[in-house]
Amino acid sequence: MDAYSPRHWWSGPLDVEGLALHSVEAAAAALNLFEGTPGRFRTTPALTAAAFDSFGHLRIAGRKPQGFAPLSGFHRTSDGWIRTHANYPHHEQRLLQALGAASPEEAERQLHSMAALEAEAAIQGKGGIAAAVRTRSEWLDSDMGRAAGLGPWIAFDFADGATAGLGLEESAAATVAANGTEASTGMSHNGSPLDGVRVLDLTRVIAGPVATRLLAALGADVLRIDPPAFPEIEDQFVDTAFGKRSAEADLSVPDIQHKLRQLLAAADVVVAGYRHGALDRFGLNPRELLALYPRLAVVTLDSWGSAGPWSGLRGFDSIVQAACGIAHVYGKENDDGEWRPGALPVQALDHATGYGVAAAAIHLLGRRRWMGTGGAAHLSLARTAEELFALGRNAELPSELPAPDYRSRDSTYGELRYVGPPLMDGDQPLDYPFPPPPYGGTPLAWA
């Protein structure tokens, strides 16, 4: 990063710019290490800022993509605030069921009559998505908050039994060469660095798809698989599916399990982005995968981490912000003098975690080149939030960035206006190899 580049362009008290730049730099550093080409891949503030708001910049056949659903957001409770997430129909149904409500208006009234923690427990108990708005100290004093702060930002477990960890800033600096990974591979070439790499993408929403979108931009063959019973939100898919292929498959069906094993046998990378342990019943636990396919690079991500009382819960960027103290830090009074919680200017926990996942996958591929075996890595949105708080406040004066470099492509969804990946290859910004494919239209096979 150019030391003279702007470092403050979003409003708010936390160093979201630092989180964004460091996470993208982590991916760039992993690539340069993998390629043995110091400085080849880099980012700029303008590219990073645009990529972290890719959904906001996207236009699909001239229209803005749909944002949060009516029941997704902050709601007043009898003693504070709660944040809910109901963008997916099945999550909305669970939320309404937990509150005994038949409409968003009735749900709002019910939440207003309940204490925040009471409503949180009721919604989570029905498989819905919600978190009470906590102060930073309340989160740190909770069992969930203490668990979220455990371990490094990226935790590695290698197939040979070795372990390692990387923090956000050291990931960006590429200071680690753990257990045999050399500082340079000596494999420099001018093509796409991940040509020939096969990535099985078992992710949804934003963080995981952002990671695999970058891997696709770097030349990987990315095959995303979604469950037919719970289709992805279309606009969200369009934003994050550039350069990928898309299939639908019920992993519980025996014939599909056979095809999955065939895919895994020929895969290089598996990225899984469901709640902790949710895919274990399909044999997709990292340890089981590495026992069968020791050359795999397996990267998992979730909302709350792999320990603590919330480790098995569903979650989203906005919900983690509410729980961990970010929503409270960004809270302010409105024109009527009422205090309301706030949010980060972009869904930075999702995007930063996504670029960390991409960095982890590339680190594992580089280690495999030298050691002959792969390994696993794990990240969580809650752990990324801890890295954001560790950066402190951004004391620099705000600066304006250049307008985004909008690009245009035809697709089956209509003409797309979009921003590209946050990396430059030498002096050229990266782009995606092709537009988002028709959802679920790809066979369960490698290209």
C-alpha positions, 0 to 999 in steps of 0.5 A: 500500500502506498504510504501516501494513499488516503487512509480515511474515507468512510465516516465512523469511529473505527478504522474500517479502512484499515480492516479493509486494506489489511484484509485485501493486502493479506490476499495480495501477500499470499499471492506474491508468496505463492508466485515468488513475485514480491510486489506483483499483486497489490491494492489501492484504497479506491479498489478496496473501497469499491470492492467492499461495497460491490453490492451497493455499486451493482446495477442489474439491468439498470436497477439497484439490487434489493437490500435488507427485507422489512424484518431485517434491522434494529427493533426497539425492545422494552429495555433496549434494542435487538437486531434481526435478520430475515432476508431469507424466507425460511428465516423470516418464518422462524422469526415470526413463529418465535414471536407468535406473529403473523406480520412484520407489524405484529412482530414489531409490536411483540418485540417492543413488549419483550426484553432484548435478551428474552427476544434474542433467546426466543428467536434463536431457540426457533432457529431464527437470527437475532442478537441483542444490541450489547455494549462492548464491555457486555460482549467481552464479559460474556461467554460468547465474547470471550470465545470469539476472541480466542486464537488468531484471525486465521487458524491453520491445522495442517495435514501433518499435524502441525499448526500455525496462526496469522493475525490480520496485520501479519497476514498482510505483511506475509511475515510467516513461513510456517513449518516449511513454507518458503518465502518465495516459491520461485514459480513466477509466471505471467498468467493467472496464478490459479490456472488449473486450481479447482475450488469446491465452493460450499458457501452462501451469503457474502463472506465465503462467496467474496473469497471464491469470487476472488479465487475465480478472478485469479484463474481458479475453476470455482464450482459453487453448490447450493441446496435446492430447498434453500435457494440463494437470494438472486441479487446477492448471488449475482454480486458474488458469482462472477467467474464461477459455475453454479449447481444445485444439489441435495447432499443427503441423496446417495447418488449426489454423495457419490458425485461429491466424492468424485468432485473432492477426489479431483479438487484442490480447495474446499471452502465451506461457509455454513454454521460450525459443524453444519456440514459434518453429516456429509463427511465435510468436516475438515479433519475427515476431508484431510484424512481422505484427501490429504492434499486438499486445502480446506478453509471454513468460516462461520459467524461465531467461531468454533468454541463457546455457547454460540458456536453452532448458531447461525449469524450474519455480519449485521448480527455480529455487529449488534452482539459485539459492540459495533452497533453500540459504538456507531449509535447516535441520536436521531433528529427527535433526540432518540438514541438508535444503534448504528452500523458500519458503512459497509458489511466489512466483517463479511468482506474482510473475512472473505479476503482472509479466507482467500489468503488462507486458501492460497497459503495452503496451496503454497505449502502443499507445493513444498510439503506435498500435503494440504491442511485446513484453516478457519476464520469467523466473522466474530474474530474479524470483529475483534481485529477491527477493534484491535486497530483502534480509531482512525485519527486521520482526516477523511479524504475523497476517493476517485469515482469507482471504475465501473465496468459493464457486461451482458449476462442472463440477468441483463446488463450488469454494472459492477466493480472489479476485484480489489487487486492489481496485477502489476499496473492492471486491475484484475477483472472477472473472467465471465459474468455470473452464470444462470443459478443452478445451471451447471452439472456436478462436474469439473470443467 
